Amino acid sequence: MTFTLLATPLRRAFAAALTTALGLVGCGGLPGSTGSVPGQLSNATVAPAQGAGATPRASNAGTPREYKQDAARHIYARNGNRIYAGKLPPLLYAIGTLSVSLDANGRVTSMNWMRAPKHAPEVIAEIERTVLAAAPYPPASRIGKLTWTDTWLWDKSGHFQLDTLTEGQLSQFQDPR
């Protein structure tokens, strides 16, 4: 079975609006976004200035996909008391997928939400603050500047796991005790 989409004026208008919206997100955020890093959707402010910490040991990853492990471990090391221990509950408060661009020194140059948990704007802001506060990231010595993407799994307690390092999730039929 084959489906053909006809180019109607309504579909063309929708495509143009979608292209414009995606262009705004990818090129510095939505109007009114005042974050210090291009691409932020919230007005999060960074408590510790990025780059204030010591530069971590360089990553030996050869691809952005391999680097994602190093970035996730770095975030976990900086946020040990905020990591959800064990399998996550079956219903999470928020799930968001964020792409983070880094320069060759591991500093954040932009963030772009691939899937923002818009029902929880406080989680969006907290994830952005967490990403910025963890900078600088391990420099990717074999790659240089790069963009890595990870999914943040956020519990209602405020604890989280990254999909890259998740311990899994309980099914709705398992007892969380």
Order of alpha helices (4+ residues) and beta strands (2+ residues): alpha-alpha-beta-beta-alpha-beta-beta
